[in-house]
Amino acid sequence: MLKQYYNNLGINEEVYQFCSDIEERLRERFQEIDRIAEYNQLKVLTAMQKNQLSEAHLGRTTGYGYNDIGREALEAIYADVFHTEDALVRPQITCGTHALGIALAGNVRPGDEILSPVGKPYDTLEEVIGIRPSNGSLAEYGVTYAQVDLLDDGKFDFDGIRQAINERTRLVTIQRSKGYATRPTLSVKRIGELIAFVKSIKPDVICMVDNCYGEFVEELEPGDVGADMVVGSLIKNPGGGLAPIGGYICGTKQCVENAAYRLTTPGLGKEVGATLGVNEKFIQGLFLAPVVVSAALKGAIFAANVYEKLGFKVVPNGTESRHDIIQAVEFGNPDMVIAFCEGIQAAAPVDSYVVPEPWPMPGYDSDVIMAAGAFVSGSSIELSADAPIKPPYAVYFQGGLTYYHAKFGIMKSLQRNVEKGLIHLENQTKNDK
């Protein structure tokens, strides 16, 4: 009956068997992911009980939102989960890029310099900083930017970082995930080593971690290893698929207060901002997040093993440790990228009949194709894939509220490439024999 369901959904026998054989070899690894999910589930539960979460906290406020006890409880819970002094968790933060922009703008001043010691940041942050000129960028306010690329083997260029830090270096931004690059994602341990090195040179520098896609993948978070700010989006990992909008900034009291003054206005800061009834989804989404993240992580590992078996470069590879939910597959062929995204879209519960096409999406320097039939628009903790249509023609897959949905999405992406004659499984069968 299971195989028949897949067949009815367009998966042929050849694709089904190829993927089933790979999945069977991953069962032991999936057990370790379940163990980490259990740990993080208890961590979240402990924070909720410690802060005496009650039904009253699930209500709504309007207008100014003064004395919003639900908002205050949620932010205390986030601070405890991420092991920081304070937190800003708001529906007024529209996305991860917005959260990062607020964190940066609130904590640098004209004449300061931002340093990225891990190479170029994600495309949409380039215009926030002013790497690519944009109206209202930090560069227009006299904030400069410096960058030290990772070494060819993915390690930190400690000599280059030491030389780049100067008297104007105010903030170091560390992007945990790879973005539209094929570099390794940074583990929390490596982030801690980098923070310790930077602070040994300049102790008062602010270390901000872009934590998008990394929450609950490991037992530790960047707040455990010295990050002054940990920033992310609620329609990614920590929203658990329920948050309809929002972002978070966890960190020191001073950094969070500075960010709050930028989000609202100087003098008001965290004291205003009605939650409009979304607290319940924010809180319940956080509660579910560890298990949802584990499902997405299993899907990413499954994808890596499927496409690595077919001879494509995958980052991370099929066996190495995981530090975010994103799986990159380098096809070297735009038609394969497009077919992959068509398959992901066809596997969606929402808009499965829609065919995604590349388009000049705002904030990017090339056409981008995005596949996401999500309950929350743009939610990349749900099954989704996106890719810039430029060399090396890599696609970035992430999400899946359940592992079974993520698995089906990958099978569908392979099926679409097979149907278009871009991948030939019979060659793989011959090689195995």
C-alpha positions as CSV (number, residue, x, y, z in Angstrom):
1,M,0.0,0.0,0.0
2,L,2.9,2.4,0.8
3,K,4.5,1.8,-2.5
4,Q,1.2,2.2,-4.3
5,Y,0.7,5.6,-2.6
6,Y,4.1,6.8,-3.9
7,N,3.2,5.5,-7.3
8,N,-0.1,7.3,-7.3
9,L,1.8,10.5,-6.4
10,G,4.1,10.1,-9.5
11,I,7.1,8.2,-8.1
12,N,8.0,5.3,-10.3
13,E,9.4,1.9,-9.2
14,E,12.9,2.7,-10.1
15,V,13.1,6.0,-8.1
16,Y,11.2,4.4,-5.2
17,Q,13.6,1.5,-4.9
18,F,16.7,3.7,-5.3
19,C,15.6,6.0,-2.5
20,S,14.4,3.2,-0.2
21,D,17.8,1.4,-0.4
22,I,19.5,4.7,0.7
23,E,17.1,5.3,3.5
24,E,17.6,1.9,5.0
25,R,21.3,2.7,5.5
26,L,20.5,5.9,7.5
27,R,18.4,4.5,10.3
28,E,21.2,4.4,12.9
29,R,22.2,8.0,12.1
30,F,18.6,9.1,12.4
31,Q,18.5,7.7,16.0
32,E,21.3,10.1,17.0
33,I,19.2,13.0,15.6
34,D,16.3,11.9,17.7
35,R,18.5,11.9,20.8
36,I,19.5,15.6,20.1
37,A,15.8,16.5,19.5
38,E,14.9,14.9,22.8
39,Y,17.6,17.0,24.6
40,N,16.4,20.2,23.0
41,Q,12.8,19.4,23.7
42,L,13.5,19.1,27.4
43,K,15.6,22.4,27.2
44,V,12.6,24.3,25.8
45,L,10.2,22.7,28.2
46,T,12.4,23.6,31.2
47,A,12.5,27.2,30.0
48,M,8.7,27.3,29.8
49,Q,8.2,25.8,33.2
50,K,10.9,28.0,34.8
51,N,9.1,31.2,33.5
52,Q,5.7,29.8,34.7
53,L,4.1,29.9,31.3
54,S,0.3,30.2,31.7
55,E,-2.8,30.3,29.6
56,A,-2.9,34.1,30.2
57,H,0.4,34.4,28.2
58,L,-1.3,33.1,25.1
59,G,-3.7,36.1,24.8
60,R,-3.5,39.2,22.5
61,T,-2.8,42.8,22.9
62,T,-3.4,45.7,20.5
63,G,-2.3,49.3,20.1
64,Y,0.9,50.2,22.0
65,G,1.0,46.8,23.6
66,Y,2.1,48.1,27.0
67,N,2.3,45.5,29.7
68,D,2.0,42.6,27.3
69,I,2.7,39.7,29.7
70,G,2.8,37.1,27.0
71,R,5.4,39.0,25.1
72,E,7.5,39.4,28.2
73,A,7.2,35.7,29.0
74,L,8.1,34.7,25.5
75,E,11.2,36.8,25.5
76,A,12.3,35.5,28.9
77,I,11.8,31.9,27.5
78,Y,14.0,32.7,24.5
79,A,16.7,34.1,26.6
80,D,16.7,31.0,28.7
81,V,16.7,28.6,25.7
82,F,19.5,30.4,24.0
83,H,21.4,31.1,27.3
84,T,21.6,34.9,27.0
85,E,20.8,37.8,29.2
86,D,17.8,39.1,27.3
87,A,15.8,38.7,24.1
88,L,13.7,40.6,21.6
89,V,11.1,38.4,19.9
90,R,8.6,40.3,17.9
91,P,6.1,40.0,15.0
92,Q,7.2,43.5,14.0
93,I,10.5,41.9,12.8
94,T,9.5,40.9,9.3
95,C,12.2,38.4,8.5
96,G,15.7,37.2,9.3
97,T,17.4,39.9,7.2
98,H,15.3,42.5,9.1
99,A,16.4,41.0,12.4
100,L,20.0,41.2,11.4
101,G,19.6,44.7,10.1
102,I,18.1,45.8,13.4
103,A,20.9,44.1,15.4
104,L,23.6,45.8,13.3
105,A,22.0,49.3,13.1
106,G,21.3,49.3,16.8
107,N,24.8,48.4,17.8
108,V,27.1,50.3,15.4
109,R,27.6,54.0,15.0
110,P,29.1,56.3,12.2
111,G,32.9,55.6,12.0
112,D,32.6,52.0,13.2
113,E,33.6,49.1,11.1
114,I,31.8,45.7,10.7
115,L,34.0,42.7,10.1
116,S,33.0,39.4,8.6
117,P,35.7,36.8,9.3
118,V,33.8,34.0,7.4
119,G,33.6,35.5,3.9
120,K,30.7,37.2,2.2
121,P,27.4,37.3,4.1
122,Y,24.1,36.1,2.6
123,D,23.0,38.1,-0.5
124,T,20.2,40.1,1.2
125,L,22.5,41.4,3.9
126,E,24.9,42.9,1.3
127,E,22.5,45.9,0.7
128,V,21.9,46.3,4.5
129,I,25.6,46.7,5.1
130,G,26.3,48.5,1.8
131,I,28.5,46.0,0.2
132,R,26.2,46.5,-2.8
133,P,25.0,50.2,-2.8
134,S,21.5,50.6,-1.5
135,N,19.3,53.4,-0.3
136,G,19.6,53.6,3.5
137,S,22.4,51.2,3.9
138,L,24.8,51.4,6.9
139,A,27.5,52.5,4.5
140,E,25.5,55.7,3.9
141,Y,25.7,56.4,7.6
142,G,29.5,56.1,7.6
143,V,29.8,52.5,8.8
144,T,32.5,50.6,6.9
145,Y,32.9,46.9,6.2
146,A,35.8,44.5,6.1
147,Q,35.9,40.9,5.1
148,V,38.3,38.0,5.6
149,D,37.5,34.9,3.5
150,L,37.8,31.4,4.8
151,L,40.9,29.5,3.6
152,D,40.5,27.0,0.7
153,D,40.0,24.1,3.2
154,G,37.2,26.0,5.0
155,K,39.3,26.9,8.0
156,F,39.5,30.4,9.5
157,D,42.3,32.7,8.3
158,F,43.4,33.6,11.8
159,D,46.4,35.7,10.5
160,G,44.1,37.6,8.2
161,I,41.5,38.2,11.0
162,R,44.2,39.5,13.3
163,Q,45.3,42.0,10.7
164,A,41.8,43.0,9.9
165,I,40.8,43.9,13.4
166,N,41.6,47.6,14.1
167,E,40.5,50.4,16.4
168,R,37.3,51.0,14.4
169,T,36.2,47.3,14.5
170,R,33.0,47.5,16.5
171,L,31.1,44.4,15.5
172,V,32.1,41.0,14.1
173,T,29.3,39.2,12.2
174,I,29.5,35.4,11.9
175,Q,27.2,33.7,9.6
176,R,26.6,30.1,10.8
177,S,25.0,28.7,7.7
178,K,26.5,28.7,4.2
179,G,24.0,31.0,2.4
180,Y,24.4,30.8,-1.4
181,A,27.9,29.4,-1.1
182,T,29.3,25.9,-0.9
183,R,31.5,26.4,2.1
184,P,31.0,24.3,5.3
185,T,28.4,25.4,7.8
186,L,30.0,26.4,11.1
187,S,29.5,24.2,14.1
188,V,28.8,25.9,17.5
189,K,32.2,24.7,18.7
190,R,34.0,26.4,15.8
191,I,32.0,29.6,16.3
192,G,33.1,29.5,20.0
193,E,36.7,29.2,18.9
194,L,36.4,32.1,16.5
195,I,34.7,34.3,19.2
196,A,37.4,33.5,21.7
197,F,40.1,34.4,19.2
198,V,38.5,37.7,18.2
199,K,38.0,38.7,21.9
200,S,41.6,37.8,22.7
201,I,42.5,40.6,20.3
202,K,39.8,43.1,21.1
203,P,37.7,42.1,24.2
204,D,35.1,44.8,23.8
205,V,34.1,43.9,20.2
206,I,30.5,42.7,19.7
207,C,30.3,39.2,18.2
208,M,27.0,38.7,16.4
209,V,26.0,35.2,15.1
210,D,23.5,34.9,12.2
211,N,21.9,31.7,13.6
212,C,19.4,31.2,10.7
213,Y,18.8,27.5,9.9
214,G,21.0,26.3,12.8
215,E,18.7,26.4,15.8
216,F,18.2,23.1,17.6
217,V,20.5,21.2,15.2
218,E,23.0,20.7,18.0
219,E,22.7,20.6,21.8
220,L,24.6,24.0,22.1
221,E,23.7,27.4,20.7
222,P,26.0,30.3,20.0
223,G,24.9,31.9,23.3
224,D,26.6,29.0,25.1
225,V,30.0,29.9,23.5
226,G,30.2,33.7,24.1
227,A,28.1,35.3,21.3
228,D,26.9,38.8,22.3
229,M,24.0,38.5,19.9
230,V,22.3,35.5,18.4
231,V,19.9,36.4,15.6
232,G,17.3,34.5,13.5
233,S,13.9,34.2,11.9
234,L,10.8,32.7,13.3
235,I,9.6,31.3,10.0
236,K,12.7,29.1,10.1
237,N,13.7,26.7,12.8
238,P,12.5,28.2,16.1
239,G,9.0,29.0,14.8
240,G,8.3,25.3,14.4
241,G,6.2,25.9,11.3
242,L,3.5,27.7,13.3
243,A,4.9,31.2,13.6
244,P,3.3,33.3,10.8
245,I,6.0,36.0,10.9
246,G,8.7,37.3,13.2
247,G,12.3,37.3,14.2
248,Y,14.4,37.2,17.3
249,I,17.6,38.8,18.8
250,C,19.0,37.2,21.9
251,G,22.0,38.6,23.6
252,T,23.4,40.8,26.3
253,K,21.0,43.3,27.9
254,Q,22.8,46.2,26.3
255,C,22.9,44.8,22.7
256,V,19.2,43.8,22.9
257,E,18.2,47.2,24.3
258,N,20.1,48.9,21.5
259,A,18.4,46.7,18.9
260,A,15.0,47.4,20.5
261,Y,15.6,51.2,20.2
262,R,16.2,50.6,16.5
263,L,13.1,48.4,16.0
264,T,10.8,50.9,17.6
265,T,12.3,54.3,18.6
266,P,14.8,55.7,21.1
267,G,13.1,56.0,24.5
268,L,10.5,53.4,23.8
269,G,12.5,50.3,23.0
270,K,11.0,47.0,24.3
271,E,8.1,48.7,26.1
272,V,5.9,48.9,23.0
273,G,4.8,46.5,20.3
274,A,1.5,44.7,20.5
275,T,1.5,41.0,19.7
276,L,-1.9,41.0,18.0
277,G,-2.7,37.4,19.0
278,V,0.3,35.6,17.5
279,N,1.9,34.8,20.9
280,E,0.2,31.4,21.0
281,K,1.7,30.4,17.7
282,F,5.1,31.8,18.7
283,I,5.1,29.8,21.9
284,Q,3.6,26.6,20.6
285,G,5.9,26.8,17.5
286,L,8.9,27.1,19.8
287,F,7.7,24.1,21.8
288,L,7.5,21.9,18.6
289,A,10.7,23.3,17.1
290,P,13.2,20.7,18.3
291,V,11.1,17.8,16.7
292,V,10.4,19.8,13.5
293,V,14.0,20.6,13.1
294,S,15.0,17.0,13.5
295,A,12.6,16.1,10.7
296,A,14.1,18.7,8.4
297,L,17.6,17.5,9.3
298,K,16.8,13.9,8.4
299,G,15.4,15.1,5.1
300,A,18.6,17.0,4.4
301,I,20.8,14.0,5.2
302,F,18.6,11.8,3.0
303,A,19.0,14.3,0.2
304,A,22.7,14.4,0.6
305,N,23.0,10.6,0.3
306,V,20.6,10.4,-2.7
307,Y,22.4,12.9,-4.8
308,E,25.9,12.0,-3.7
309,K,25.2,8.4,-4.7
310,L,24.3,9.8,-8.2
311,G,27.8,11.5,-8.4
312,F,26.9,15.1,-7.6
313,K,28.9,17.3,-5.2
314,V,26.8,17.8,-2.0
315,V,27.6,20.1,0.9
316,P,27.7,18.8,3.5
317,N,28.5,15.3,2.2
318,G,26.5,12.3,3.0
319,T,28.4,11.3,6.2
320,E,29.9,14.4,7.8
321,S,28.4,16.1,10.9
322,R,25.5,18.5,10.5
323,H,25.2,22.1,11.8
324,D,22.2,23.4,9.9
325,I,19.2,22.1,8.0
326,I,20.4,23.3,4.5
327,Q,21.6,20.8,1.9
328,A,23.4,22.1,-1.1
329,V,23.6,20.1,-4.3
330,E,25.9,21.3,-7.0
331,F,24.5,20.3,-10.4
332,G,26.6,22.4,-12.7
333,N,23.5,22.6,-15.0
334,P,20.7,25.1,-14.7
335,D,18.2,22.7,-16.2
336,M,18.8,20.2,-13.3
337,V,18.4,23.0,-10.8
338,I,15.0,24.0,-12.3
339,A,13.8,20.4,-12.5
340,F,14.8,19.9,-8.8
341,C,12.8,22.9,-7.7
342,E,9.8,21.8,-9.9
343,G,9.9,18.5,-8.1
344,I,9.9,20.1,-4.6
345,Q,7.0,22.4,-5.6
346,A,5.0,19.4,-7.0
347,A,5.5,17.7,-3.6
348,A,3.9,20.5,-1.6
349,P,0.6,20.5,0.2
350,V,-0.1,24.0,-1.0
351,D,0.2,25.2,-4.6
352,S,1.5,21.8,-5.8
353,Y,0.1,22.5,-9.3
354,V,2.3,25.7,-9.7
355,V,5.5,25.5,-11.7
356,P,8.2,27.7,-10.3
357,E,10.3,29.8,-12.6
358,P,13.5,31.9,-12.2
359,W,12.9,35.6,-11.7
360,P,14.8,38.7,-10.7
361,M,13.9,38.6,-7.0
362,P,14.7,41.8,-4.9
363,G,17.9,41.6,-2.9
364,Y,19.7,39.2,-5.2
365,D,22.3,39.8,-8.0
366,S,20.9,37.1,-10.3
367,D,17.7,35.4,-11.2
368,V,16.5,33.1,-8.4
369,I,14.2,30.2,-8.5
370,M,12.2,29.3,-5.4
371,A,10.0,26.4,-4.7
372,A,7.8,26.5,-1.6
373,G,4.2,25.3,-1.3
374,A,4.0,26.4,2.4
375,F,1.2,27.1,4.9
376,V,3.2,30.2,5.9
377,S,4.4,32.1,2.9
378,G,8.2,32.0,2.6
379,S,8.6,29.6,5.6
380,S,11.8,27.8,4.9
381,I,11.3,25.4,7.8
382,E,8.6,24.0,5.6
383,L,9.7,22.0,2.5
384,S,11.4,24.4,0.2
385,A,14.3,24.8,-2.2
386,D,15.9,27.8,-3.9
387,A,18.8,28.6,-6.1
388,P,20.5,31.5,-7.9
389,I,20.7,30.8,-11.6
390,K,24.4,31.2,-11.9
391,P,27.5,29.0,-11.7
392,P,28.1,26.6,-10.1
393,Y,24.3,26.0,-10.5
394,A,23.8,24.7,-6.9
395,V,20.4,24.3,-5.4
396,Y,19.7,24.7,-1.6
397,F,17.1,22.4,-0.1
398,Q,15.8,22.8,3.4
399,G,12.8,22.1,5.6
400,G,10.0,19.6,6.0
401,L,7.6,19.8,9.0
402,T,7.8,16.0,8.9
403,Y,10.5,13.7,7.7
404,Y,8.1,11.8,5.5
405,H,7.2,15.0,3.6
406,A,10.9,16.0,3.2
407,K,11.6,12.5,1.9
408,F,8.8,12.7,-0.6
409,G,10.0,16.1,-1.8
410,I,13.5,14.7,-2.5
411,M,12.0,11.7,-4.3
412,K,9.9,14.0,-6.4
413,S,12.9,16.2,-7.2
414,L,14.7,13.1,-8.5
415,Q,11.7,11.9,-10.4
416,R,11.4,15.2,-12.2
417,N,15.0,15.0,-13.3
418,V,14.6,11.4,-14.4
419,E,11.4,12.3,-16.4
420,K,13.3,15.1,-18.2
421,G,16.1,12.8,-19.1
422,L,18.7,14.7,-17.0
423,I,19.5,11.9,-14.6
424,H,19.6,8.2,-15.7
425,L,19.1,5.8,-12.8
426,E,19.8,2.7,-15.0
427,N,23.4,3.8,-15.2
428,Q,23.6,3.9,-11.5
429,T,22.1,0.4,-11.3
430,K,24.7,-0.9,-13.7
431,N,27.5,0.6,-11.7
432,D,26.1,-1.0,-8.5
433,K,26.1,-4.4,-10.2
